Amino acid sequence: MKITLANFKYYSSFSQETNAYEAVVIVDGVPVFTASNRGIGGADDYRPLEPRETNRVKLREVEEYAKTLPPRIDAHNLPMNLELLIDELVTEKIVAMDLAKALKTKALLVDNGKIYAYKKKGVPISKIVDWLKKNKPGLSILNELPFADALAIYRKS
């Protein structure tokens, strides 16, 4: 089962205890339900899309599928469920948005697994990237990589 998010909106200013967001959850290429959270610490809200009865059943199937996935590996090693699965997808979207924004405003260089940001007021990012290539040869510049590759490196750091 492939589960993705579409029409994702993140509200950082409303995010207090949890991420404030709203999205359409796509299951195997079909929009099934909306997911949202107000950012004040409560559980996520799920609402089946039309046709409601069909998608309500599909939502339950997704809930059962989520329980079969490996536990979330972190300090708590929580068993997977729909809320944790959606949370992981939301976090991926937020990290991708953060990287996309950073790539537009800074040159990002990877050195020994750490990311360093370079920015100079009035100097285009392309000029900074050219300078880094010349003066820091052999190091990865995230701005030069395909977005998926840059995102994989960015997530690790």
Beta strands, then each sheet from edge to edge (+ up, - down):
strand 1: 3-10
strand 2: 21-27
strand 3: 30-37
strand 4: 45-48
strand 5: 107-111
strand 6: 114-118
strand 7: 140-141
sheet 1: 1+ 2- 3+ 4-
sheet 2: 6+ 5- 7+
end
